[in-house]
Amino acid sequence: MAAAAPVQSLKEETMCSICLEYFTDPVVVKCGHTFCLSCITRCWEGLQTDFPCPQCREISQNKTLRPNRHLANVVEILKQLQVPSATTEEKNLCREHEEKLKLFCEDDQEPICVVCSMSRDHKTHKMLPIREAAQEHKEKFQSYLVCLKKMLQDVLDLHCKEEMKVTQLEAKFKSQRARINNEFAKLQTFLKKEKSCHLRSLEDEKKKSLQKVKETVTNLEEQQSVLRSLISEIDSKSQQQDVELLKDVKSILNRNDNVNAQHATYSTIKETEEESDKAKEVNLQRIFESLDWRWARSFAAAVTLDPDTAHRELVLSEDGRCVRRRDEAQDLPDTPQRFTKYIIVLGRERLSSGRHYWEVEVGDKTAWTLGVCDEAVSRNGKITLSPGNGCWTVWLIDGEYKARTFPSTLLTPRVPPRAVGLFLDYEAGRLSVYNVDDRSLLFTFSGVSFPPTLRPLFNPHDTDGGRNAGALRILPGTGRE
């Protein structure tokens, strides 16, 4: 019995921890563990970097495998080695009768001797000769082995895939982290530049204002001197006799009129300065609005029109940037993507992540609709272009600008827009619409859980007897300064 333990230990040392069989073409990985060449190759299949040891999980940057020829020789020797067990004879005897185990009881699933088979406990049971029963169970075990090995292979494959997922997830989040850092670095650079520019302008304004105030203070000091002198002279004159009082009266009256006129001028200057301060506050607010627009504009996207979605009464330019309405329907292919109920065309671009900005020239048109919609929006049925139906749009109609919320939100632009900017921040759930002419924000749809895929939406509306015959034109690049 003592000899069996070392042999068993040796056998365990020559078995692969992946397939649980004797090593085949054993190779050593960086950490020192050994595996079958085919087993470790299968585990690392698909990996380009970061190769984990299946046993200790140590990561190797290179797929370095060293053949273990000495262990391969030991395995071959062990396979040929037949070591008889000192306890075999004892194990093959019945413990109760010390007779050879020649039969197998099918009911109790155990080997028994002939004496046992005639006992009360076994005599009604089904018996098989030990060799025949062993052969049947060998065949059964072989079928088990086939299934178990397949299960083991499935587990190994799944294990390798999960190990690969760890690497892929690390790479994915590393990429996303780099993207976030890059986006915020760009934003910080943009804001730093804008801040520097506006602070310089503010400093220049400060210098001009201080110089102006200093000049005003000097003038006021001079006026004080003039006023004191005039007051003293008039006070002295008023004490004199009639003739003396009236001497040089014309000079005194003229100087008094000049002082009154100058004082009125300072009052006007004060009112003008107050109005100027209010104008500067408004201008500062517009600077902030312009800053928001300029940041959005840094995400300019190339948007073009998709002719397969265009209603039959829409005419698209060859470059896919211009759309206008015609009074008669064209003979165009009937596709499931084409709008048949509404005079709409979609952009080719499918937006499912990131930030995107584009500008559309509306010119003097009296009606239009612009925005984004769910790619799965109905092309045939009658729907309201509202967020509830997967559409986020603004429009001009009947002389009013409105955001198509529910109910609609009236918009009051400072100047009528001749170009409209649209900024989609998909992850933030935000669609902002800008008046490009004065760089002001018209409206923002915020806190939106957008569908998987969005498309830009364009509707030039009816021609209105020629008054609204103009086209909607997507401006190239970042649009107009």
C-alpha positions in Angstrom: 0.0 0.0 0.0 2.9 2.3 0.8 4.2 2.0 -2.8 0.9 3.1 -4.4 0.9 6.6 -2.8 4.2 7.8 -4.5 3.0 6.4 -7.8 -0.3 8.2 -7.5 1.5 11.4 -6.6 3.8 11.0 -9.6 0.7 10.4 -11.8 -0.9 13.6 -10.5 2.3 15.6 -11.2 2.2 14.5 -14.8 -1.4 15.5 -15.5 -2.5 18.8 -17.1 -4.6 21.0 -14.8 -6.8 22.0 -17.8 -7.7 18.7 -19.5 -6.9 16.4 -16.4 -5.1 14.0 -18.7 -1.4 13.1 -19.1 0.5 16.0 -20.6 0.7 16.1 -24.4 3.5 18.2 -25.7 4.0 20.0 -22.3 5.0 23.6 -22.4 6.0 26.0 -19.6 4.5 29.5 -19.4 6.3 32.6 -17.9 5.1 31.9 -14.2 6.5 28.4 -14.3 3.3 26.3 -14.6 3.0 23.6 -17.3 0.1 22.8 -19.6 -0.5 20.8 -22.8 0.4 22.9 -25.8 -3.1 22.5 -27.3 -4.8 23.4 -23.9 -3.0 26.6 -23.3 -3.3 27.6 -27.0 -7.0 27.1 -26.8 -7.2 29.2 -23.6 -5.3 32.1 -25.2 -7.1 32.0 -28.5 -8.1 35.5 -29.6 -5.9 37.3 -27.2 -3.3 39.9 -28.5 -1.9 41.0 -25.2 -2.2 40.2 -21.4 -2.0 36.4 -21.4 -3.3 35.0 -18.0 -2.0 31.8 -16.5 -5.1 29.5 -16.1 -3.7 28.2 -12.8 -2.3 31.3 -10.9 -3.8 34.1 -13.1 -0.3 35.9 -13.4 -0.4 38.0 -16.6 2.3 37.7 -19.3 2.6 40.4 -21.9 4.0 38.0 -24.5 2.8 34.6 -25.6 6.1 32.8 -24.6 5.9 29.0 -24.4 9.0 26.8 -23.6 8.8 23.0 -24.3 9.3 20.8 -21.3 10.9 17.8 -22.9 12.1 16.3 -19.6 8.5 16.1 -18.3 7.3 14.7 -21.7 9.8 11.8 -21.2 8.6 11.2 -17.7 5.0 11.0 -18.9 6.0 8.4 -21.5 7.8 6.3 -19.0 4.9 6.5 -16.5 2.5 5.4 -19.2 4.5 2.3 -19.8 5.1 1.6 -16.1 2.8 -1.1 -14.8 3.0 -1.3 -11.0 1.0 -4.1 -9.4 -0.8 -3.2 -6.2 0.2 -5.2 -3.1 -3.4 -5.1 -2.0 -5.1 -6.3 -5.2 -5.6 -9.8 -3.9 -6.9 -8.6 -0.6 -9.3 -6.2 -2.3 -10.7 -9.0 -4.5 -11.9 -11.1 -1.5 -15.2 -10.9 0.3 -14.7 -9.3 3.7 -17.3 -11.5 5.3 -16.6 -14.9 3.7 -13.0 -14.4 2.4 -14.1 -15.8 -0.9 -13.2 -14.4 -4.3 -15.6 -11.7 -5.6 -16.9 -13.5 -8.7 -20.4 -12.1 -9.1 -22.0 -8.6 -9.4 -25.3 -7.9 -7.7 -27.3 -5.6 -10.1 -29.9 -4.7 -7.4 -27.3 -3.6 -4.8 -24.7 -2.5 -7.4 -21.8 -4.2 -5.7 -19.5 -7.2 -6.3 -20.2 -10.3 -4.1 -18.9 -13.9 -3.7 -20.8 -17.1 -4.5 -21.6 -17.6 -0.8 -23.2 -14.1 -0.6 -25.3 -14.9 -3.8 -27.0 -17.8 -1.9 -27.7 -15.7 1.2 -31.1 -14.5 2.1 -30.0 -10.9 1.2 -29.1 -11.6 -2.4 -30.7 -14.9 -3.6 -33.6 -13.1 -5.2 -31.4 -10.4 -6.9 -30.2 -10.3 -10.4 -26.6 -11.5 -10.7 -24.0 -11.2 -13.5 -20.5 -12.7 -13.7 -18.0 -10.1 -12.5 -16.2 -9.9 -15.8 -19.4 -9.4 -17.8 -20.6 -6.7 -15.3 -17.2 -5.0 -15.5 -17.4 -4.9 -19.3 -20.9 -3.4 -19.3 -19.8 -0.7 -16.8 -16.6 0.0 -18.8 -18.8 0.8 -21.8 -21.1 2.9 -19.6 -18.1 4.7 -18.1 -16.8 5.4 -21.6 -20.1 7.0 -22.6 -19.9 9.0 -19.3 -16.4 10.1 -20.2 -17.4 11.3 -23.6 -20.1 13.5 -22.1 -18.0 14.6 -19.1 -15.1 15.5 -21.3 -17.4 17.5 -23.6 -18.8 19.3 -20.5 -15.3 20.0 -19.4 -14.4 21.3 -22.8 -17.4 23.5 -22.7 -16.5 24.8 -19.3 -12.9 25.4 -20.4 -14.1 27.3 -23.5 -16.5 29.4 -21.4 -13.7 30.0 -18.9 -11.4 31.2 -21.7 -14.1 33.4 -23.1 -14.7 35.0 -19.7 -11.0 35.5 -19.2 -11.0 37.3 -22.6 -14.0 39.4 -21.5 -12.0 40.7 -18.6 -9.3 41.9 -21.0 -11.8 43.3 -23.4 -13.7 45.1 -20.7 -10.4 46.6 -19.4 -9.6 47.7 -22.9 -13.2 49.1 -23.4 -13.2 51.1 -20.2 -9.7 52.3 -20.8 -10.8 53.6 -24.2 -13.8 55.2 -22.7 -11.7 56.8 -19.9 -9.3 58.1 -22.5 -12.2 59.5 -24.5 -13.7 61.3 -21.5 -10.3 62.7 -20.6 -9.8 63.9 -24.2 -13.3 65.5 -24.5 -12.8 67.3 -21.2 -9.3 68.4 -22.1 -10.7 69.8 -25.4 -13.4 71.6 -23.4 -10.9 72.9 -20.9 -8.7 74.2 -23.7 -11.7 75.8 -25.4 -12.9 77.4 -22.1 -9.4 78.6 -21.1 -9.0 80.3 -24.5 -12.5 81.9 -24.3 -11.9 83.0 -20.7 -8.6 84.6 -21.6 -10.1 86.4 -24.5 -13.0 87.8 -22.5 -10.9 88.7 -19.6 -8.6 90.7 -21.9 -11.6 92.5 -23.3 -12.9 93.2 -19.8 -9.5 94.5 -18.8 -9.4 96.9 -21.8 -13.0 98.0 -20.9 -11.9 98.6 -17.3 -8.9 100.8 -18.4 -11.2 102.8 -20.7 -13.8 103.2 -18.0 -11.3 104.2 -15.3 -9.7 106.7 -17.7 -13.1 108.2 -18.4 -14.0 108.4 -14.7 -10.7 110.1 -13.9 -11.3 112.6 -16.6 -14.8 113.2 -15.2 -13.4 113.6 -11.6 -10.9 116.2 -12.9 -13.7 118.1 -14.7 -15.9 117.9 -11.6 -13.1 119.3 -9.4 -12.7 122.2 -11.9 -16.5 122.7 -11.8 -16.4 122.8 -8.0 -13.8 125.6 -8.2 -15.9 127.5 -10.7 -19.0 127.1 -8.6 -17.3 128.2 -5.4 -15.9 131.3 -7.1 -19.3 132.1 -8.7 -21.1 131.6 -5.4 -18.7 133.8 -3.6 -18.9 136.5 -6.3 -22.7 136.5 -6.4 -23.0 136.5 -2.6 -20.6 139.5 -2.5 -22.5 141.3 -5.3 -25.9 140.8 -3.6 -24.6 142.8 -0.6 -23.7 145.9 -2.7 -25.7 149.0 -3.6 -27.9 149.0 -6.7 -25.5 150.5 -9.1 -22.5 148.5 -7.9 -24.7 145.4 -7.9 -25.6 145.8 -11.6 -22.0 146.4 -12.7 -20.7 143.3 -14.7 -24.1 141.7 -14.2 -24.0 140.4 -17.8 -20.8 138.5 -17.1 -22.2 136.9 -14.0 -25.4 135.8 -15.8 -23.4 134.3 -18.7 -21.2 132.4 -16.3 -24.2 131.2 -14.3 -25.9 129.9 -17.6 -22.6 128.1 -18.6 -22.5 126.4 -15.2 -26.1 125.3 -15.4 -25.5 124.0 -18.9 -22.4 122.0 -17.9 -24.3 120.6 -14.9 -27.1 119.4 -17.2 -24.5 117.8 -19.4 -23.2 115.8 -16.4 -26.7 114.6 -15.5 -27.1 113.4 -19.1 -23.7 111.6 -19.0 -24.8 109.9 -15.7 -28.0 108.6 -17.4 -26.1 107.5 -20.4 -23.6 105.6 -18.3 -26.5 103.8 -16.4 -28.0 102.8 -19.7 -24.5 101.7 -20.9 -24.1 99.5 -17.8 -27.4 97.8 -18.4 -26.4 97.2 -22.1 -23.1 95.7 -20.9 -25.0 93.3 -18.6 -27.2 92.2 -21.6 -24.1 91.9 -23.7 -22.3 89.8 -21.1 -25.4 87.4 -21.0 -25.2 87.2 -24.8 -21.5 86.4 -24.6 -22.3 83.4 -22.3 -25.0 82.3 -24.8 -22.5 82.7 -27.7 -20.0 80.7 -25.7 -22.5 77.8 -25.3 -23.2 78.0 -29.1 -19.5 78.0 -30.0 -18.8 75.0 -27.8 -21.6 73.1 -29.4 -20.3 74.2 -32.8 -17.0 72.5 -32.1 -18.8 69.1 -32.6 -19.7 69.9 -36.3 -21.0 66.8 -38.1 -21.3 66.2 -41.8 -25.0 65.7 -42.4 -26.6 64.9 -45.8 -30.1 64.0 -46.9 -31.3 60.4 -47.6 -33.2 60.3 -50.9 -34.7 56.9 -50.0 -36.7 58.6 -47.2 -37.8 61.7 -49.1 -41.5 62.3 -49.8 -42.4 62.3 -53.5 -43.0 66.0 -53.5 -39.5 66.9 -52.3 -36.6 67.7 -54.6 -33.1 67.0 -53.3 -29.9 68.6 -54.7 -27.2 66.3 -56.1 -24.9 67.0 -53.2 -27.6 65.9 -50.7 -27.5 69.2 -48.8 -30.6 71.0 -50.2 -34.3 70.2 -50.2 -37.3 72.1 -51.6 -41.0 71.4 -52.0 -42.7 71.0 -55.5 -46.4 71.0 -56.1 -46.5 67.7 -58.0 -45.4 64.3 -56.8 -42.4 62.7 -58.6 -42.3 59.1 -60.0 -40.0 57.6 -57.4 -39.4 54.0 -56.3 -41.8 52.9 -53.5 -39.6 52.0 -50.6 -40.6 51.2 -47.0 -38.3 54.0 -45.8 -40.1 56.7 -47.8 -42.5 59.1 -46.1 -45.9 59.1 -47.7 -48.0 61.1 -45.2 -45.8 64.0 -44.3 -43.5 66.2 -46.5 -40.4 64.9 -44.7 -36.8 63.8 -45.5 -34.3 62.3 -43.0 -30.6 62.7 -42.8 -28.4 59.7 -43.9 -26.6 59.8 -40.6 -27.7 57.4 -37.8 -26.9 59.0 -34.5 -26.7 56.6 -31.5 -24.0 58.1 -29.4 -21.7 61.2 -28.9 -22.2 64.9 -29.8 -23.2 66.2 -33.2 -23.9 69.7 -34.5 -25.2 70.9 -37.8 -26.7 74.1 -39.3 -29.5 74.6 -41.7 -30.1 77.8 -43.7 -33.8 78.7 -43.6 -33.5 82.1 -45.3 -36.8 83.9 -45.8 -39.0 80.8 -45.6 -42.3 81.4 -43.9 -42.6 77.8 -42.6 -40.3 74.9 -41.8 -39.7 72.1 -39.3 -36.2 70.9 -38.1 -35.1 68.4 -35.5 -34.4 64.7 -34.9 -36.6 61.6 -34.8 -36.5 57.9 -33.9 -35.3 56.0 -36.9 -38.3 53.7 -36.4 -40.9 56.5 -36.6 -43.9 55.7 -38.8 -43.4 56.7 -42.4 -47.1 56.2 -43.5 -49.4 56.8 -40.6 -50.6 60.2 -39.3 -48.6 61.2 -36.2 -47.9 64.3 -34.2 -44.2 65.3 -34.4 -43.8 65.3 -30.6 -41.5 63.7 -28.1 -44.2 61.2 -27.2 -44.0 59.9 -30.8 -40.2 59.9 -30.9 -39.8 63.3 -32.5 -37.9 66.4 -31.1 -38.5 69.3 -33.4 -39.0 73.1 -33.6 -40.9 74.9 -36.4 -42.0 78.2 -37.9 -45.6 78.3 -38.9 -48.2 81.1 -39.1 -45.5 83.6 -38.1 -44.8 81.8 -34.8 -41.7 79.9 -33.7 -42.6 76.9 -31.5 -40.9 73.9 -29.9 -43.0 70.8 -30.6 -43.5 69.8 -26.9 -46.9 68.8 -25.6 -48.4 71.3 -25.5 -46.2 73.4 -27.8 -43.8 76.0 -26.4 -43.9 79.4 -27.9 -40.4 80.8 -28.8 -39.5 84.5 -29.0 -36.2 85.0 -30.8 -34.6 88.4 -30.6 -34.1 88.4 -34.4 -35.8 86.1 -36.9 -33.2 83.3 -37.6 -32.0 82.9 -41.2 -30.0 79.8 -40.1 -30.7 77.3 -37.3 -28.1 75.3 -35.5 -29.0 71.9 -33.9 -26.8 70.3 -31.2 -27.4 66.7 -30.1 -25.7 65.4 -27.0 -27.0 61.8 -27.1 -25.6 60.5 -23.7 -26.8 63.7 -21.9 -30.3 63.4 -23.4 -30.1 66.9 -24.8 -31.1 68.5 -28.1 -30.4 72.3 -28.3 -31.6 74.6 -31.1 -29.8 77.9 -31.8 -30.4 81.0 -33.8 -27.1 81.2 -35.7 -27.7 84.9 -36.6 -27.3 86.2 -33.1 -25.8 83.0 -31.6 -28.7 82.7 -29.0 -30.4 79.6 -27.7 -33.9 79.1 -29.0 -34.9 76.0 -27.0 -33.4 72.9 -25.4 -35.1 69.4 -25.1 -33.3 68.1 -21.9 -33.4 65.0 -19.8 -34.5 62.8 -22.7 -34.0 59.1 -22.9 -33.4 58.8 -26.6 -34.2 55.7 -28.6 -31.3 53.5 -29.9 -31.0 55.4 -33.2 -31.9 59.0 -34.2 -32.0 60.6 -37.6 -31.9 64.4 -38.5 -35.4 65.5 -39.7 -36.2 68.2 -42.3 -39.6 69.5 -43.5 -39.7 72.6 -45.8 -43.6 72.7 -45.6 -46.0 73.9 -48.4 -44.9 76.4 -51.0 -47.7 78.7 -49.8 -48.4 80.1 -53.3 -44.7 80.7 -53.9 -44.1 82.7 -50.6 -42.5 79.6 -49.0 -40.8 78.2 -52.1 -37.3 78.6 -50.7 -35.1 75.6 -49.9 -33.7 74.2 -46.6 -30.0 74.1 -47.1 -27.5 72.2 -44.8 -24.5 74.5 -44.4 -21.1 72.8 -45.0 -18.5 72.4 -42.3 -19.2 74.4 -39.2 -21.5 76.7 -41.0 -21.2 80.5 -40.8 -19.2 82.6 -38.5 
